[in-house]
């Protein structure tokens, strides 16, 4: 009996998760880079290269900040 209750509870949770996932639109990646421009996830193949460049710039900026912080520690 306990197993049946657990199964029903799991089915209810699964159903609730599925309905939430279907009703909630997927948010786009939007973050501010150092220049103050929004970085958005590409919607097509043409935007992919620009997106990669923006992500690489953000990564390089973060790496520079981390390196500077580590240099101050030492």
Secondary structure, 3 states (H helix, E strand, C coil): CHHHHHHHHHHHHHHHHHHHHHHCCCCCCEEECCCCCEEECCCCHHHHHHHHHHHHHHHHHHHHHHHHHHHHHC
